[in-house]
Amino acid sequence: MSTKETVIACRAGCGACCIAPSIGSIPEMGFKPAGVPCIHLLEDYRCGLFGKPERPGFCASLRPVDSMCGANREEALAYLEELERLTKPE
């Protein structure tokens, strides 16, 4: 994250960070592949584990910023999908 970016509030109805990235271990799910919604993603696209101790560290470390979230849900998904692609082990 650039030092010029500020953390912003999560966009209502987005959930891109709960769909696009792969996540090593999710309670009651195990490994979450990229592009698959987390089983804890609620119908309104909010995290059902938010604020709970069992929320994975990876999820807690994500901070919504303009460059990651873009102007809409589609831009956020595209950004995170590209980041996933660029960081995927060979």
Secondary structure, DSSP 8 states (H G I E B T S, - for coil): --TT--B----TT--GGGTSS-EEEETTTEEE-TTS--TTB-TTS-BTTTTSTTS-HHHHH---BHHHH-SSHHHHHHHHHHHHHHH---
